[in-house]
Amino acid sequence: MMLAQSGAMAQQAAPAAQPAAVKPADPFVQAIAARQVADFARREGDPYAMLTAARMLKQVPMSEGEAATGDDAAFSPDALFAEAKALARDDQALLLQIRLSQSASGRGVMASAFGKGLVRRVQDVNPRNAYRFTVTAKGGEPLRIGAIGDIGTSMYIRLLDASGKQLCLDDNADYAPVCAVTPRASGEYRIDIGNKSAAKSRTVILSN
C-alpha cells in the first residue's frame, strides 16, 4: 500500500510536459512553398490549392527592391488569387471565399513571425540573356536568392564571390531556380539571373 501511494505521489509531483516551442516562420521557405503549391494546383486544376498558395504568399511581407517595376508578374498574391478565381469557375461560394481572402488585411502577428520579410524585385529578363546585380552579404549567415520566371521558361541562377569564384549554380531547365549558400566572409556577391528561353520572362527575384 505504501509503495502504491509513493508511486501515485511521484506521478502527481512529476512536472507537466511543456509544449514544444513553435519555430518562427521562414519567409523565404514559405514563398518557395507557395510556388510549389501553385504548381500543384495548376497540374490538378485545383482552385482550393491555388487559394492556399495565394494566401501563403500574401502572408509573406515584401519590401520592393530598386529594380522592381510593378506587380503584374505571374508570381504575386493577386496573380495567384486570379488563377484561383479562374479555376473556381462558377462556384459562387468558393469565389466569395477567394474574394474575402484577397481583401483581408494583413495580421499584425506577421511582423514577429517573419521580421522584415523578403526583398522582392520584378525584372524583365530578355531571351537568352541575363540580369546581373550585386548584394552585400554577411559572413556565416545564409544567403538565399530565388527567381520565379514566366511559366514554361528556362531560368538559371549563378552566384559568384568578389574574386569571380562560382559558389552556386541552379541550372535545371526550370522556371524557378534557387541558390542558397552561407558565405564564409562578408562582402559583395554577384548574382546572374539568366533566361535561356526564346521569349522574354517577367521574373520575380526574391532574396533574404
C-alpha atoms as one frame of an Amber mdcrd trajectory, in Angstrom:
protein
   0.000   0.000   0.000   2.775   2.420   0.924   4.608   1.630  -2.326   1.448
   2.290  -4.311   0.903   5.601  -2.529   4.516   6.600  -3.126   4.108   5.839
  -6.822   0.927   7.910  -7.003   2.620  10.833  -5.225   5.558  10.640  -7.618
   3.192  10.760 -10.589   1.416  13.784  -9.117   4.723  15.553  -8.453   6.037
  14.993 -11.986   6.111  18.296 -13.894   3.695  18.628 -16.772   5.269  18.277
 -20.193   5.842  21.658 -21.816   4.659  22.086 -25.397   7.444  22.384 -27.932
   8.249  25.934 -28.932   6.873  26.872 -32.339   9.702  27.672 -34.718   9.368
  31.127 -36.275   8.116  31.078 -39.849  10.763  31.430 -42.548   9.548  33.880
 -45.210  11.811  32.536 -47.963  10.755  28.939 -47.344   7.084  29.929 -47.284
   7.354  31.886 -50.538   9.029  28.976 -52.331   6.480  26.570 -50.833   3.692
  28.804 -52.158   5.187  28.484 -55.639   5.251  24.692 -55.315   1.628  24.577
 -54.124   0.640  26.806 -57.066   2.371  24.376 -59.448   0.390  21.512 -57.919
  -2.849  23.496 -58.253  -2.200  24.116 -61.962  -1.418  20.456 -62.629  -4.523
  19.265 -60.797  -6.840  22.134 -61.747  -7.479  22.592 -58.014  -8.858  26.040
 -57.039  -8.595  25.277 -53.321  -4.879  24.537 -53.611  -4.399  27.734 -55.629
  -6.231  29.706 -52.942  -3.905  28.199 -50.350  -0.868  29.211 -52.431  -2.178
  32.777 -52.742  -2.812  33.018 -49.008   0.640  31.630 -48.235   2.313  34.207
 -50.465   0.158  37.047 -49.171   1.327  36.330 -45.618   4.955  36.980 -46.548
   5.894  40.663 -46.164   7.930  42.012 -49.056   9.988  45.141 -49.489  10.412
  46.219 -53.082  13.957  46.312 -54.411  15.276  49.130 -56.554  14.695  47.191
 -59.757  11.036  46.480 -59.046   8.859  47.697 -61.903   5.380  46.594 -60.950
   3.226  43.820 -59.572   1.976  42.300 -62.823   4.317  39.288 -62.657   2.762
  35.824 -62.569   4.131  35.164 -59.078   2.281  37.618 -56.857  -0.649  37.220
 -54.455  -3.042  38.995 -56.831  -1.961  36.816 -59.766  -2.475  33.630 -57.745
  -5.868  34.837 -56.493  -6.817  35.493 -60.132  -5.784  31.940 -61.056  -7.849
  30.595 -58.152 -10.906  32.503 -59.437 -10.402  31.108 -62.938 -10.149  27.559
 -61.596 -13.234  28.065 -59.390 -15.367  28.747 -62.495 -18.993  29.231 -61.345
 -18.593  28.028 -57.754 -20.094  31.118 -56.118 -19.350  30.004 -52.556 -15.671
  29.457 -53.400 -15.483  32.708 -55.379 -16.774  34.556 -52.318 -14.156  32.840
 -50.158 -11.433  33.864 -52.598 -12.605  37.490 -52.647 -12.708  37.617 -48.857
  -9.204  36.150 -48.591  -7.870  38.602 -51.151  -9.364  41.641 -49.430  -8.446
  40.586 -45.866  -5.903  42.888 -44.277  -2.602  41.533 -43.033  -2.264  40.269
 -39.489  -0.130  42.194 -37.030   1.476  38.961 -35.849   3.288  38.673 -39.168
   5.830  41.231 -38.021   7.063  38.979 -35.234   6.788  35.794 -37.291   8.630
  36.994 -40.380  10.620  40.025 -39.307  11.303  42.322 -42.249  10.377  39.660
 -44.765  11.960  39.406 -48.193  13.347  41.822 -50.743  11.354  41.478 -53.960
  12.294  42.724 -57.420  10.347  42.363 -60.642  12.582  42.359 -63.678  12.139
  41.656 -67.388  14.892  39.238 -68.406  15.417  39.215 -72.155  15.627  35.955
 -74.124  18.993  34.212 -73.958  20.256  36.972 -71.715  20.857  37.599 -68.022
  20.094  40.228 -65.418  23.064  40.896 -63.148  23.158  42.573 -59.751  25.224
  42.523 -56.559  24.295  42.044 -52.926  26.247  42.623 -49.730  26.098  39.505
 -47.590  27.258  38.817 -44.050  29.741  36.037 -43.482  28.474  32.995 -41.646
  24.809  33.756 -42.355  22.610  32.112 -45.028  22.183  33.980 -48.309  19.231
  32.799 -50.396  18.153  34.006 -53.826  15.156  32.738 -55.760  13.976  33.638
 -59.267  10.466  32.831 -60.485  10.065  33.482 -64.179   7.126  33.050 -66.514
   5.759  29.509 -66.530   7.395  27.450 -69.273  10.604  29.472 -69.410  14.042
  28.067 -68.607  15.821  30.183 -65.991  19.053  29.830 -64.057  20.814  31.479
 -61.111  24.560  31.827 -60.740  26.166  33.215 -57.566  29.811  34.341 -57.511
  32.046  35.933 -54.912  34.140  39.079 -55.435  37.011  37.063 -56.938  34.713
  35.517 -59.539  34.562  32.085 -57.900  31.233  30.356 -58.512  29.553  29.464
 -55.219  26.222  28.235 -56.544  24.587  27.379 -59.862  20.984  26.238 -60.295
  20.523  25.452 -63.983  17.984  22.639 -64.245  15.788  23.893 -67.123  13.217
  25.075 -64.583  11.365  28.381 -64.439  12.097  28.870 -60.711  15.748  28.273
 -59.713  17.027  28.843 -56.165  20.520  29.380 -54.754  21.260  29.070 -51.037
  24.770  29.419 -49.596  26.440  30.528 -46.375  29.323  32.820 -47.323  32.471
  32.454 -45.234  33.242  36.157 -45.347  31.232  39.357 -45.515  31.378  41.199
 -48.805  29.771  41.742 -52.178  28.430  38.825 -54.177  27.298  38.820 -57.804
  24.070  37.193 -58.908  23.220  36.389 -62.520  19.573  35.626 -63.305  19.624
  34.051 -66.753  16.876  33.322 -69.263  17.721  30.502 -71.670  14.338  30.678
 -73.409  13.429  32.273 -76.733  10.911  34.628 -75.069  11.263  37.427 -72.550
  10.444  36.448 -68.958   8.764  38.659 -66.377  10.763  37.478 -63.382  10.230
  37.866 -59.636  13.527  37.834 -57.746  13.396  37.103 -54.011  16.277  37.497
 -51.565  16.522  37.308 -47.813
